[in-house]
Amino acid sequence: MNRYNDGDIAAIYRVIEQRRDMRHFLPDPLEPALLQRLLRAAHLGPSVGFMQPWRFIRITDSSLRQRIHTLVDEERQHTAAALGQRQDEFMRLKVEGIRDCGELLVVALMDRREQHIFGRRTMPQMDLASVACAIQNLWLAARAEGIGMGWVSLFDPEALGTLLHLPTGATPVAVLCLGHVPAFYTEPMLQQENWATRQPLEALVFENTWQHDQAGNPSPDATA
């Protein structure tokens, strides 16, 4: 009785499968009502102890957007150096669309999180897991609306927090590029660019105890 109809179910699975981490955007702005719907979808995400630890900062100042891009580009250089043999390959990748997207959001963990104990006494990182759920909600809603989204994590959290005047204890966890796109990638961009491939599900599902990877496949960065 609680099951959705077949068409709705198919649409849910389709948007999950077709979600992409986008890097190429058109500059057209999002309609305010659409942006509000996407943020509401994020706000409906599950959270540990119902603490709702997410905070969204909409970046509307063009000079501030450029400064965020500069921080990201600095970390891009550091990441490339840390990748060793894959440095040049990494530098050829387009890793963000900060200057191109119609909307830019920074998602941060709230301050004073230590006051929330429910579900976090032994696993304080559940606040971050909750924010990730909110971001995924936004991502799926955006895809359903035909809007691209890219999650950028290449930045120094302390530097970005200072730039945005975050209170003590709050920390940024994501820079989100949102906007209209010329087309969605037919497959994940990093797979399309031969950086990595999706692992088979059966290699990641265990029963009763942890089972080691029999193939001994290294992670994509293991050769760095």
N, CA and C atoms as a LAMMPS dump frame, in Angstrom:
ITEM: TIMESTEP
0
ITEM: NUMBER OF ATOMS
672
ITEM: BOX BOUNDS ff ff ff
-5.0000000000000000e+02 5.0000000000000000e+02
-5.0000000000000000e+02 5.0000000000000000e+02
-5.0000000000000000e+02 5.0000000000000000e+02
ITEM: ATOMS id mol type element x y z
1 1 1 N 0.811 -1.204 0
2 1 2 C 0 0 0
3 1 3 C 0.856 1.27 0
4 2 1 N 2.063 1.155 0.54
5 2 2 C 2.928 2.324 0.633
6 2 3 C 3.81 2.509 -0.595
7 3 1 N 3.705 1.604 -1.529
8 3 2 C 4.565 1.636 -2.717
9 3 3 C 4.11 2.72 -3.685
10 4 1 N 5.068 3.459 -4.256
11 4 2 C 4.76 4.428 -5.308
12 4 3 C 4.363 3.677 -6.579
13 5 1 N 3.752 4.384 -7.514
14 5 2 C 3.407 3.724 -8.773
15 5 3 C 4.67 3.477 -9.597
16 6 1 N 4.567 2.617 -10.581
17 6 2 C 5.735 2.184 -11.344
18 6 3 C 6.45 3.356 -12.018
19 7 1 N 5.699 4.312 -12.532
20 7 2 C 6.316 5.444 -13.205
21 7 3 C 7.147 6.294 -12.255
22 8 1 N 6.612 6.531 -11.053
23 8 2 C 7.35 7.315 -10.067
24 8 3 C 8.615 6.582 -9.624
25 9 1 N 8.499 5.288 -9.425
26 9 2 C 9.654 4.496 -9.01
27 9 3 C 10.735 4.538 -10.086
28 10 1 N 10.33 4.379 -11.336
29 10 2 C 11.291 4.415 -12.433
30 10 3 C 11.983 5.774 -12.514
31 11 1 N 11.243 6.837 -12.262
32 11 2 C 11.827 8.178 -12.309
33 11 3 C 12.871 8.368 -11.215
34 12 1 N 12.597 7.819 -10.028
35 12 2 C 13.553 7.933 -8.917
36 12 3 C 14.852 7.212 -9.254
37 13 1 N 14.737 5.993 -9.752
38 13 2 C 15.946 5.257 -10.111
39 13 3 C 16.674 5.921 -11.28
40 14 1 N 15.927 6.511 -12.194
41 14 2 C 16.554 7.162 -13.352
42 14 3 C 17.358 8.385 -12.916
43 15 1 N 16.814 9.195 -12.019
44 15 2 C 17.54 10.388 -11.595
45 15 3 C 18.778 10.01 -10.784
46 16 1 N 18.707 8.932 -10.026
47 16 2 C 19.89 8.452 -9.299
48 16 3 C 20.973 8.019 -10.282
49 17 1 N 20.569 7.277 -11.303
50 17 2 C 21.544 6.754 -12.272
51 17 3 C 22.133 7.866 -13.138
52 18 1 N 21.346 8.898 -13.434
53 18 2 C 21.786 9.937 -14.36
54 18 3 C 22.369 11.163 -13.672
55 19 1 N 22.431 11.163 -12.357
56 19 2 C 23.092 12.257 -11.645
57 19 3 C 24.557 12.307 -12.056
58 20 1 N 25.07 13.506 -12.277
59 20 2 C 26.465 13.655 -12.679
60 20 3 C 27.117 14.793 -11.894
61 21 1 N 28.399 14.666 -11.644
62 21 2 C 29.192 15.721 -11.023
63 21 3 C 29.652 16.628 -12.162
64 22 1 N 28.965 17.755 -12.346
65 22 2 C 29.155 18.575 -13.538
66 22 3 C 30.263 19.607 -13.368
67 23 1 N 30.953 19.874 -14.458
68 23 2 C 32.037 20.859 -14.486
69 23 3 C 31.839 21.913 -15.575
70 24 1 N 30.936 21.662 -16.512
71 24 2 C 30.711 22.572 -17.627
72 24 3 C 29.321 23.179 -17.493
73 25 1 N 29.258 24.511 -17.457
74 25 2 C 28.007 25.212 -17.196
75 25 3 C 27.765 26.331 -18.199
76 26 1 N 26.503 26.704 -18.319
77 26 2 C 26.105 27.917 -19.013
78 26 3 C 25.938 29.018 -17.966
79 27 1 N 26.145 30.273 -18.318
80 27 2 C 26.105 31.343 -17.321
81 27 3 C 24.704 31.775 -16.908
82 28 1 N 23.663 31.25 -17.542
83 28 2 C 22.292 31.678 -17.252
84 28 3 C 21.951 31.488 -15.775
85 29 1 N 21.346 32.483 -15.143
86 29 2 C 20.988 32.358 -13.727
87 29 3 C 19.819 31.397 -13.523
88 30 1 N 19.697 30.89 -12.305
89 30 2 C 18.551 30.057 -11.956
90 30 3 C 17.397 30.953 -11.522
91 31 1 N 16.183 30.535 -11.834
92 31 2 C 15.017 31.259 -11.353
93 31 3 C 14.977 31.164 -9.822
94 32 1 N 14.644 32.245 -9.139
95 32 2 C 14.596 32.218 -7.667
96 32 3 C 13.72 31.099 -7.103
97 33 1 N 12.571 30.849 -7.73
98 33 2 C 11.681 29.797 -7.23
99 33 3 C 12.328 28.419 -7.367
100 34 1 N 13.072 28.221 -8.443
101 34 2 C 13.765 26.953 -8.642
102 34 3 C 14.856 26.774 -7.598
103 35 1 N 15.656 27.802 -7.362
104 35 2 C 16.692 27.715 -6.347
105 35 3 C 16.08 27.419 -4.987
106 36 1 N 14.957 28.031 -4.69
107 36 2 C 14.295 27.785 -3.407
108 36 3 C 13.847 26.332 -3.29
109 37 1 N 13.333 25.758 -4.387
110 37 2 C 12.923 24.352 -4.364
111 37 3 C 14.119 23.443 -4.092
112 38 1 N 15.242 23.748 -4.715
113 38 2 C 16.428 22.918 -4.53
114 38 3 C 16.935 23 -3.094
115 39 1 N 16.95 24.198 -2.537
116 39 2 C 17.399 24.352 -1.153
117 39 3 C 16.438 23.664 -0.186
118 40 1 N 15.15 23.713 -0.493
119 40 2 C 14.183 23.019 0.367
120 40 3 C 14.404 21.508 0.302
121 41 1 N 14.723 20.996 -0.889
122 41 2 C 15.014 19.566 -1.005
123 41 3 C 16.203 19.201 -0.126
124 42 1 N 17.226 20.054 -0.122
125 42 2 C 18.382 19.806 0.731
126 42 3 C 17.975 19.832 2.2
127 43 1 N 17.16 20.8 2.564
128 43 2 C 16.755 20.971 3.967
129 43 3 C 15.878 19.83 4.464
130 44 1 N 15.305 19.068 3.558
131 44 2 C 14.496 17.906 3.94
132 44 3 C 15.347 16.654 4.143
133 45 1 N 16.658 16.791 4.036
134 45 2 C 17.542 15.647 4.23
135 45 3 C 17.5 15.122 5.66
136 46 1 N 17.83 13.852 5.836
137 46 2 C 17.878 13.282 7.185
138 46 3 C 19.089 13.809 7.94
139 47 1 N 18.964 13.926 9.258
140 47 2 C 20.118 14.369 10.046
141 47 3 C 20.12 13.678 11.392
142 48 1 N 21.315 13.392 11.887
143 48 2 C 21.469 12.698 13.153
144 48 3 C 20.859 13.548 14.269
145 49 1 N 20.009 12.917 15.093
146 49 2 C 19.38 13.627 16.198
147 49 3 C 18.56 14.825 15.764
148 50 1 N 18.21 14.897 14.489
149 50 2 C 17.467 16.01 13.896
150 50 3 C 18.164 17.344 14.17
151 51 1 N 19.506 17.318 14.149
152 51 2 C 20.265 18.536 14.463
153 51 3 C 20.351 19.503 13.292
154 52 1 N 20.123 19.006 12.068
155 52 2 C 20.145 19.858 10.877
156 52 3 C 21.402 20.739 10.846
157 53 1 N 22.573 20.113 10.726
158 53 2 C 23.835 20.839 10.875
159 53 3 C 24.274 21.63 9.649
160 54 1 N 23.472 21.608 8.583
161 54 2 C 23.863 22.278 7.342
162 54 3 C 23.599 23.78 7.397
163 55 1 N 24.515 24.517 6.79
164 55 2 C 24.335 25.954 6.589
165 55 3 C 24.728 26.258 5.139
166 56 1 N 23.897 27.005 4.443
167 56 2 C 24.124 27.309 3.034
168 56 3 C 24.441 28.797 2.871
169 57 1 N 25.526 29.097 2.199
170 57 2 C 25.91 30.481 1.929
171 57 3 C 25.87 30.69 0.426
172 58 1 N 24.972 31.541 -0.003
173 58 2 C 24.845 31.844 -1.436
174 58 3 C 25.834 32.952 -1.782
175 59 1 N 26.671 32.692 -2.762
176 59 2 C 27.703 33.648 -3.167
177 59 3 C 27.173 34.471 -4.346
178 60 1 N 26.879 35.739 -4.092
179 60 2 C 26.349 36.616 -5.141
180 60 3 C 27.329 37.72 -5.527
181 61 1 N 28.395 37.889 -4.768
182 61 2 C 29.397 38.909 -5.044
183 61 3 C 30.434 38.325 -6.01
184 62 1 N 30.597 38.963 -7.167
185 62 2 C 31.495 38.416 -8.192
186 62 3 C 32.954 38.404 -7.738
187 63 1 N 33.37 39.398 -6.97
188 63 2 C 34.754 39.424 -6.499
189 63 3 C 34.995 38.314 -5.476
190 64 1 N 33.985 38.034 -4.666
191 64 2 C 34.1 36.934 -3.704
192 64 3 C 34.152 35.6 -4.438
193 65 1 N 33.373 35.458 -5.472
194 65 2 C 33.411 34.234 -6.282
195 65 3 C 34.814 34.025 -6.845
196 66 1 N 35.44 35.109 -7.322
197 66 2 C 36.778 35.005 -7.873
198 66 3 C 37.788 34.608 -6.803
199 67 1 N 37.629 35.11 -5.591
200 67 2 C 38.545 34.756 -4.505
201 67 3 C 38.382 33.292 -4.112
202 68 1 N 37.155 32.796 -4.159
203 68 2 C 36.933 31.374 -3.9
204 68 3 C 37.604 30.549 -4.992
205 69 1 N 37.468 30.993 -6.225
206 69 2 C 38.134 30.285 -7.325
207 69 3 C 39.639 30.248 -7.12
208 70 1 N 40.201 31.339 -6.655
209 70 2 C 41.649 31.389 -6.408
210 70 3 C 42.057 30.38 -5.35
211 71 1 N 41.272 30.276 -4.269
212 71 2 C 41.565 29.285 -3.222
213 71 3 C 41.518 27.873 -3.794
214 72 1 N 40.513 27.605 -4.61
215 72 2 C 40.369 26.273 -5.206
216 72 3 C 41.533 25.977 -6.146
217 73 1 N 41.945 26.963 -6.917
218 73 2 C 43.046 26.742 -7.853
219 73 3 C 44.359 26.493 -7.114
220 74 1 N 44.547 27.158 -5.974
221 74 2 C 45.742 26.905 -5.172
222 74 3 C 45.772 25.454 -4.698
223 75 1 N 44.627 24.966 -4.217
224 75 2 C 44.576 23.573 -3.754
225 75 3 C 44.71 22.609 -4.932
226 76 1 N 44.215 23 -6.082
227 76 2 C 44.377 22.17 -7.285
228 76 3 C 45.858 21.938 -7.566
229 77 1 N 46.661 22.985 -7.431
230 77 2 C 48.1 22.858 -7.651
231 77 3 C 48.736 21.937 -6.616
232 78 1 N 48.336 22.082 -5.346
233 78 2 C 48.881 21.232 -4.281
234 78 3 C 48.489 19.768 -4.501
235 79 1 N 47.226 19.555 -4.905
236 79 2 C 46.762 18.192 -5.158
237 79 3 C 47.544 17.564 -6.3
238 80 1 N 47.763 18.329 -7.351
239 80 2 C 48.522 17.821 -8.5
240 80 3 C 49.917 17.382 -8.072
241 81 1 N 50.573 18.209 -7.245
242 81 2 C 51.92 17.869 -6.784
243 81 3 C 51.909 16.593 -5.945
244 82 1 N 50.846 16.417 -5.142
245 82 2 C 50.757 15.247 -4.272
246 82 3 C 50.478 13.962 -5.044
247 83 1 N 49.986 14.078 -6.276
248 83 2 C 49.637 12.905 -7.069
249 83 3 C 50.829 12.275 -7.783
250 84 1 N 51.981 12.944 -7.714
251 84 2 C 53.182 12.346 -8.281
252 84 3 C 53.072 12.063 -9.763
253 85 1 N 53.105 10.776 -10.119
254 85 2 C 53.123 10.371 -11.523
255 85 3 C 51.872 10.795 -12.285
256 86 1 N 50.785 11.036 -11.571
257 86 2 C 49.541 11.409 -12.255
258 86 3 C 49.334 12.92 -12.289
259 87 1 N 50.351 13.684 -11.931
260 87 2 C 50.229 15.137 -11.847
261 87 3 C 49.764 15.764 -13.156
262 88 1 N 50.447 15.452 -14.246
263 88 2 C 50.098 16.056 -15.527
264 88 3 C 48.701 15.627 -15.974
265 89 1 N 48.382 14.376 -15.74
266 89 2 C 47.064 13.861 -16.112
267 89 3 C 45.972 14.607 -15.336
268 90 1 N 46.22 14.832 -14.047
269 90 2 C 45.263 15.553 -13.215
270 90 3 C 45.079 16.99 -13.69
271 91 1 N 46.182 17.649 -14.039
272 91 2 C 46.112 19.045 -14.437
273 91 3 C 45.348 19.237 -15.739
274 92 1 N 45.187 18.182 -16.498
275 92 2 C 44.405 18.292 -17.739
276 92 3 C 42.899 18.184 -17.485
277 93 1 N 42.523 17.735 -16.292
278 93 2 C 41.106 17.587 -15.96
279 93 3 C 40.49 18.944 -15.63
280 94 1 N 39.247 19.136 -16.01
281 94 2 C 38.487 20.297 -15.541
282 94 3 C 37.835 19.881 -14.231
283 95 1 N 38.237 20.504 -13.13
284 95 2 C 37.805 20.031 -11.812
285 95 3 C 36.753 20.916 -11.173
286 96 1 N 36.386 22.033 -11.793
287 96 2 C 35.357 22.897 -11.207
288 96 3 C 34.81 23.844 -12.263
289 97 1 N 33.648 24.446 -11.94
290 97 2 C 33.045 25.422 -12.831
291 97 3 C 32.648 26.68 -12.083
292 98 1 N 33.468 27.067 -11.12
293 98 2 C 33.117 28.157 -10.205
294 98 3 C 32.844 29.467 -10.93
295 99 1 N 33.634 29.793 -11.923
296 99 2 C 33.465 31.073 -12.612
297 99 3 C 32.4 31.023 -13.694
298 100 1 N 31.904 29.826 -14.002
299 100 2 C 30.98 29.656 -15.118
300 100 3 C 29.528 29.452 -14.697
301 101 1 N 29.295 28.868 -13.539
302 101 2 C 27.952 28.428 -13.151
303 101 3 C 27.043 29.607 -12.795
304 102 1 N 25.741 29.363 -12.915
305 102 2 C 24.772 30.405 -12.608
306 102 3 C 24.647 30.714 -11.143
307 103 1 N 24.821 29.706 -10.287
308 103 2 C 24.725 29.886 -8.832
309 103 3 C 25.893 29.191 -8.154
310 104 1 N 26.415 29.825 -7.126
311 104 2 C 27.494 29.234 -6.336
312 104 3 C 27.077 29.216 -4.872
313 105 1 N 27.151 28.038 -4.263
314 105 2 C 26.814 27.872 -2.854
315 105 3 C 28.005 27.299 -2.112
316 106 1 N 28.193 27.731 -0.887
317 106 2 C 29.135 27.077 0.016
318 106 3 C 28.312 26.436 1.121
319 107 1 N 28.554 25.15 1.359
320 107 2 C 27.853 24.426 2.413
321 107 3 C 28.814 24.238 3.575
322 108 1 N 28.348 24.582 4.772
323 108 2 C 29.197 24.498 5.956
324 108 3 C 28.502 23.729 7.07
325 109 1 N 29.316 23.124 7.919
326 109 2 C 28.829 22.546 9.17
327 109 3 C 28.65 23.668 10.174
328 110 1 N 27.57 23.627 10.908
329 110 2 C 27.262 24.647 11.903
330 110 3 C 28.306 24.678 13.024
331 111 1 N 28.32 25.764 13.756
332 111 2 C 29.16 25.857 14.945
333 111 3 C 28.431 25.226 16.133
334 112 1 N 29.099 25.089 17.247
335 112 2 C 28.545 24.541 18.505
336 112 3 C 27.94 23.145 18.318
337 113 1 N 28.558 22.359 17.461
338 113 2 C 28.036 21.014 17.204
339 113 3 C 28.234 20.08 18.385
340 114 1 N 29.224 20.392 19.236
341 114 2 C 29.492 19.524 20.388
342 114 3 C 28.317 19.452 21.351
343 115 1 N 27.377 20.384 21.248
344 115 2 C 26.209 20.362 22.123
345 115 3 C 25.227 19.261 21.732
346 116 1 N 25.362 18.744 20.531
347 116 2 C 24.451 17.715 20.039
348 116 3 C 25.067 16.335 20.278
349 117 1 N 24.489 15.596 21.193
350 117 2 C 25.033 14.291 21.609
351 117 3 C 24.285 13.129 20.951
352 118 1 N 22.989 13.297 20.738
353 118 2 C 22.122 12.248 20.217
354 118 3 C 22.699 11.701 18.901
355 119 1 N 23.138 10.438 18.918
356 119 2 C 23.657 9.795 17.728
357 119 3 C 25.103 10.128 17.401
358 120 1 N 25.737 10.984 18.246
359 120 2 C 27.089 11.434 17.931
360 120 3 C 28.087 11.165 19.057
361 121 1 N 27.65 10.553 20.141
362 121 2 C 28.56 10.387 21.273
363 121 3 C 29.781 9.578 20.882
364 122 1 N 29.584 8.506 20.141
365 122 2 C 30.711 7.688 19.691
366 122 3 C 31.061 7.932 18.232
367 123 1 N 30.178 8.618 17.507
368 123 2 C 30.413 8.876 16.08
369 123 3 C 30.123 10.348 15.77
370 124 1 N 30.987 11.243 16.225
371 124 2 C 30.737 12.671 15.994
372 124 3 C 30.708 13.053 14.519
373 125 1 N 31.314 12.222 13.672
374 125 2 C 31.332 12.52 12.241
375 125 3 C 29.965 12.382 11.578
376 126 1 N 28.962 11.932 12.331
377 126 2 C 27.627 11.82 11.76
378 126 3 C 27.044 13.17 11.38
379 127 1 N 27.577 14.255 11.931
380 127 2 C 27.112 15.567 11.478
381 127 3 C 27.518 15.789 10.016
382 128 1 N 28.724 15.385 9.666
383 128 2 C 29.182 15.497 8.285
384 128 3 C 28.371 14.585 7.372
385 129 1 N 28.05 13.385 7.855
386 129 2 C 27.227 12.463 7.074
387 129 3 C 25.852 13.075 6.804
388 130 1 N 25.323 13.784 7.784
389 130 2 C 24.018 14.428 7.622
390 130 3 C 24.078 15.513 6.55
391 131 1 N 25.141 16.325 6.566
392 131 2 C 25.293 17.364 5.548
393 131 3 C 25.417 16.733 4.168
394 132 1 N 26.144 15.621 4.075
395 132 2 C 26.284 14.928 2.79
396 132 3 C 24.928 14.459 2.273
397 133 1 N 24.058 14.006 3.172
398 133 2 C 22.711 13.593 2.76
399 133 3 C 21.926 14.783 2.205
400 134 1 N 22.058 15.936 2.853
401 134 2 C 21.372 17.138 2.375
402 134 3 C 21.875 17.521 0.985
403 135 1 N 23.181 17.439 0.79
404 135 2 C 23.762 17.77 -0.51
405 135 3 C 23.276 16.791 -1.581
406 136 1 N 23.199 15.518 -1.239
407 136 2 C 22.707 14.532 -2.204
408 136 3 C 21.253 14.817 -2.574
409 137 1 N 20.441 15.206 -1.585
410 137 2 C 19.059 15.58 -1.898
411 137 3 C 19.025 16.699 -2.931
412 138 1 N 19.837 17.726 -2.702
413 138 2 C 19.899 18.865 -3.609
414 138 3 C 20.343 18.414 -5.002
415 139 1 N 21.333 17.543 -5.031
416 139 2 C 21.899 17.045 -6.284
417 139 3 C 20.851 16.308 -7.122
418 140 1 N 20.105 15.421 -6.459
419 140 2 C 19.101 14.645 -7.184
420 140 3 C 17.951 15.535 -7.644
421 141 1 N 17.54 16.476 -6.797
422 141 2 C 16.48 17.397 -7.192
423 141 3 C 16.92 18.248 -8.375
424 142 1 N 18.177 18.696 -8.34
425 142 2 C 18.703 19.501 -9.445
426 142 3 C 18.68 18.7 -10.746
427 143 1 N 19.112 17.441 -10.688
428 143 2 C 19.119 16.612 -11.907
429 143 3 C 17.711 16.432 -12.442
430 144 1 N 16.759 16.213 -11.545
431 144 2 C 15.372 16.057 -11.973
432 144 3 C 14.851 17.325 -12.646
433 145 1 N 15.336 18.477 -12.206
434 145 2 C 14.924 19.775 -12.769
435 145 3 C 15.723 20.133 -14.023
436 146 1 N 16.684 19.275 -14.407
437 146 2 C 17.51 19.562 -15.567
438 146 3 C 18.631 20.54 -15.285
439 147 1 N 18.994 20.666 -14.006
440 147 2 C 20.041 21.589 -13.573
441 147 3 C 21.281 20.793 -13.169
442 148 1 N 22.445 21.232 -13.629
443 148 2 C 23.681 20.554 -13.279
444 148 3 C 24.223 21.019 -11.941
445 149 1 N 24.945 20.128 -11.273
446 149 2 C 25.599 20.485 -10.024
447 149 3 C 26.959 19.818 -9.951
448 150 1 N 27.949 20.557 -9.456
449 150 2 C 29.274 20.001 -9.228
450 150 3 C 29.691 20.26 -7.79
451 151 1 N 30.192 19.237 -7.122
452 151 2 C 30.657 19.347 -5.74
453 151 3 C 32.165 19.532 -5.775
454 152 1 N 32.636 20.689 -5.323
455 152 2 C 34.061 20.996 -5.303
456 152 3 C 34.567 20.873 -3.867
457 153 1 N 35.61 20.074 -3.674
458 153 2 C 36.204 19.89 -2.345
459 153 3 C 37.678 20.275 -2.326
460 154 1 N 38.133 20.901 -3.395
461 154 2 C 39.534 21.308 -3.48
462 154 3 C 39.691 22.706 -2.878
463 155 1 N 39.842 22.772 -1.571
464 155 2 C 40.065 24.05 -0.905
465 155 3 C 40.566 23.798 0.507
466 156 1 N 41.208 24.802 1.067
467 156 2 C 41.64 24.765 2.456
468 156 3 C 40.464 25.246 3.302
469 157 1 N 39.853 24.388 4.13
470 157 2 C 38.675 24.789 4.897
471 157 3 C 38.909 25.999 5.793
472 158 1 N 40.089 26.084 6.388
473 158 2 C 40.363 27.218 7.274
474 158 3 C 40.4 28.521 6.477
475 159 1 N 41.051 28.5 5.317
476 159 2 C 41.14 29.704 4.501
477 159 3 C 39.769 30.127 3.985
478 160 1 N 38.959 29.165 3.549
479 160 2 C 37.627 29.498 3.051
480 160 3 C 36.734 29.984 4.193
481 161 1 N 36.862 29.353 5.352
482 161 2 C 36.088 29.795 6.509
483 161 3 C 36.411 31.222 6.893
484 162 1 N 37.687 31.585 6.844
485 162 2 C 38.099 32.955 7.143
486 162 3 C 37.542 33.924 6.11
487 163 1 N 37.604 33.544 4.837
488 163 2 C 37.11 34.394 3.766
489 163 3 C 35.627 34.689 3.933
490 164 1 N 34.868 33.709 4.42
491 164 2 C 33.419 33.856 4.535
492 164 3 C 32.974 34.262 5.94
493 165 1 N 33.938 34.53 6.827
494 165 2 C 33.641 34.981 8.194
495 165 3 C 32.792 33.967 8.963
496 166 1 N 33.129 32.682 8.813
497 166 2 C 32.41 31.658 9.561
498 166 3 C 32.731 31.783 11.049
499 167 1 N 31.757 31.52 11.909
500 167 2 C 32.026 31.583 13.342
501 167 3 C 32.952 30.458 13.782
502 168 1 N 33.57 30.625 14.926
503 168 2 C 34.448 29.597 15.475
504 168 3 C 33.685 28.284 15.622
505 169 1 N 34.273 27.217 15.128
506 169 2 C 33.639 25.906 15.224
507 169 3 C 32.919 25.484 13.968
508 170 1 N 32.487 26.442 13.15
509 170 2 C 31.859 26.112 11.868
510 170 3 C 32.953 25.833 10.841
511 171 1 N 32.659 24.979 9.877
512 171 2 C 33.668 24.659 8.867
513 171 3 C 33.011 24.385 7.524
514 172 1 N 33.565 24.918 6.431
515 172 2 C 33.004 24.639 5.1
516 172 3 C 33.367 23.23 4.654
517 173 1 N 32.425 22.565 4.009
518 173 2 C 32.679 21.194 3.546
519 173 3 C 32.471 21.038 2.045
520 174 1 N 31.852 22.018 1.391
521 174 2 C 31.583 21.879 -0.035
522 174 3 C 31.386 23.238 -0.675
523 175 1 N 31.92 23.365 -1.875
524 175 2 C 31.569 24.468 -2.765
525 175 3 C 30.73 23.844 -3.877
526 176 1 N 29.493 24.299 -4.023
527 176 2 C 28.581 23.702 -4.993
528 176 3 C 28.355 24.64 -6.166
529 177 1 N 28.673 24.151 -7.358
530 177 2 C 28.391 24.88 -8.59
531 177 3 C 27.044 24.389 -9.109
532 178 1 N 26.115 25.309 -9.316
533 178 2 C 24.777 24.969 -9.787
534 178 3 C 24.464 25.778 -11.037
535 179 1 N 23.815 25.157 -12.011
536 179 2 C 23.424 25.94 -13.163
537 179 3 C 22.954 25.116 -14.343
538 180 1 N 22.483 25.818 -15.335
539 180 2 C 22.115 25.184 -16.593
540 180 3 C 23.385 24.659 -17.267
541 181 1 N 23.233 23.58 -18.006
542 181 2 C 24.391 22.955 -18.655
543 181 3 C 24.071 22.715 -20.122
544 182 1 N 25.103 22.701 -20.98
545 182 2 C 24.844 22.403 -22.396
546 182 3 C 24.337 20.979 -22.6
547 183 1 N 24.812 20.049 -21.779
548 183 2 C 24.375 18.65 -21.823
549 183 3 C 24.931 17.953 -20.59
550 184 1 N 24.264 16.906 -20.154
551 184 2 C 24.782 16.089 -19.062
552 184 3 C 25.729 15.038 -19.631
553 185 1 N 26.794 14.748 -18.895
554 185 2 C 27.733 13.72 -19.332
555 185 3 C 27 12.38 -19.432
556 186 1 N 27.347 11.605 -20.436
557 186 2 C 26.701 10.298 -20.606
558 186 3 C 27.184 9.288 -19.573
559 187 1 N 28.335 9.554 -18.975
560 187 2 C 28.869 8.738 -17.889
561 187 3 C 29.665 9.667 -16.974
562 188 1 N 30.002 9.223 -15.757
563 188 2 C 30.77 10.102 -14.864
564 188 3 C 31.999 10.66 -15.559
565 189 1 N 32.263 11.96 -15.36
566 189 2 C 33.33 12.613 -16.105
567 189 3 C 34.687 11.963 -15.875
568 190 1 N 34.989 11.564 -14.625
569 190 2 C 36.286 10.964 -14.353
570 190 3 C 36.42 9.599 -15.024
571 191 1 N 35.308 8.93 -15.231
572 191 2 C 35.343 7.686 -16.002
573 191 3 C 35.481 8.006 -17.487
574 192 1 N 34.788 9.037 -17.921
575 192 2 C 34.853 9.473 -19.317
576 192 3 C 36.272 9.889 -19.699
577 193 1 N 36.991 10.478 -18.725
578 193 2 C 38.359 10.94 -18.964
579 193 3 C 39.408 9.882 -18.613
580 194 1 N 38.956 8.652 -18.343
581 194 2 C 39.846 7.526 -18.031
582 194 3 C 40.673 7.749 -16.761
583 195 1 N 40.126 8.535 -15.816
584 195 2 C 40.814 8.703 -14.532
585 195 3 C 40.553 7.488 -13.637
586 196 1 N 39.325 7.02 -13.626
587 196 2 C 38.944 5.869 -12.807
588 196 3 C 37.678 5.267 -13.405
589 197 1 N 37.344 4.055 -12.989
590 197 2 C 36.103 3.418 -13.421
591 197 3 C 35.315 2.985 -12.196
592 198 1 N 34.008 2.88 -12.359
593 198 2 C 33.168 2.437 -11.239
594 198 3 C 33.454 0.976 -10.924
595 199 1 N 33.641 0.675 -9.659
596 199 2 C 33.885 -0.702 -9.253
597 199 3 C 32.59 -1.505 -9.324
598 200 1 N 32.678 -2.801 -9.569
599 200 2 C 31.462 -3.625 -9.594
600 200 3 C 30.857 -3.722 -8.196
601 201 1 N 29.545 -3.662 -8.123
602 201 2 C 28.848 -3.691 -6.84
603 201 3 C 29.21 -4.931 -6.03
604 202 1 N 29.324 -6.075 -6.707
605 202 2 C 29.579 -7.325 -5.98
606 202 3 C 30.924 -7.32 -5.265
607 203 1 N 31.845 -6.455 -5.687
608 203 2 C 33.138 -6.372 -5.01
609 203 3 C 33.061 -5.562 -3.721
610 204 1 N 31.937 -4.872 -3.508
611 204 2 C 31.815 -3.967 -2.375
612 204 3 C 30.725 -4.374 -1.391
613 205 1 N 30.056 -5.492 -1.648
614 205 2 C 29.003 -5.978 -0.762
615 205 3 C 29.478 -7.266 -0.113
616 206 1 N 29.551 -7.266 1.221
617 206 2 C 30.037 -8.429 1.965
618 206 3 C 28.883 -9.045 2.763
619 207 1 N 29.124 -10.234 3.281
620 207 2 C 28.136 -10.891 4.123
621 207 3 C 28.799 -11.328 5.423
622 208 1 N 28.291 -10.835 6.529
623 208 2 C 28.697 -11.193 7.888
624 208 3 C 30.065 -10.651 8.31
625 209 1 N 31.085 -10.787 7.484
626 209 2 C 32.41 -10.267 7.831
627 209 3 C 33.018 -9.565 6.625
628 210 1 N 34.046 -8.782 6.887
629 210 2 C 34.766 -8.089 5.806
630 210 3 C 35.487 -9.108 4.937
631 211 1 N 35.342 -8.981 3.635
632 211 2 C 36.019 -9.874 2.697
633 211 3 C 36.974 -9.05 1.852
634 212 1 N 38.242 -9.397 1.872
635 212 2 C 39.247 -8.623 1.158
636 212 3 C 39.092 -8.76 -0.352
637 213 1 N 39.496 -7.72 -1.038
638 213 2 C 39.438 -7.693 -2.495
639 213 3 C 40.362 -8.766 -3.055
640 214 1 N 39.757 -9.802 -3.601
641 214 2 C 40.542 -10.926 -4.101
642 214 3 C 41.366 -10.534 -5.332
643 215 1 N 40.875 -9.526 -6.069
644 215 2 C 41.592 -9.124 -7.278
645 215 3 C 42.823 -8.298 -6.95
646 216 1 N 42.859 -7.721 -5.741
647 216 2 C 44 -6.902 -5.343
648 216 3 C 44.118 -5.627 -6.146
649 217 1 N 42.983 -5.097 -6.606
650 217 2 C 43.029 -3.889 -7.416
651 217 3 C 43.412 -2.677 -6.594
652 218 1 N 44.388 -1.885 -7.046
653 218 2 C 44.758 -0.689 -6.309
654 218 3 C 43.745 0.411 -6.527
655 219 1 N 43.697 1.375 -5.619
656 219 2 C 42.847 2.545 -5.809
657 219 3 C 43.407 3.371 -6.957
658 220 1 N 42.601 4.276 -7.545
659 220 2 C 43.083 5.066 -8.685
660 220 3 C 44.329 5.879 -8.385
661 221 1 N 44.526 6.293 -7.114
662 221 2 C 45.67 7.123 -6.766
663 221 3 C 46.858 6.316 -6.254
664 222 1 N 46.709 4.977 -6.246
665 222 2 C 47.728 4.161 -5.607
666 222 3 C 49.075 4.221 -6.337
667 223 1 N 49.053 4.594 -7.596
668 223 2 C 50.301 4.646 -8.354
669 223 3 C 50.999 6.007 -8.23
670 224 1 N 50.39 6.914 -7.472
671 224 2 C 50.971 8.262 -7.331
672 224 3 C 52.292 8.203 -6.584
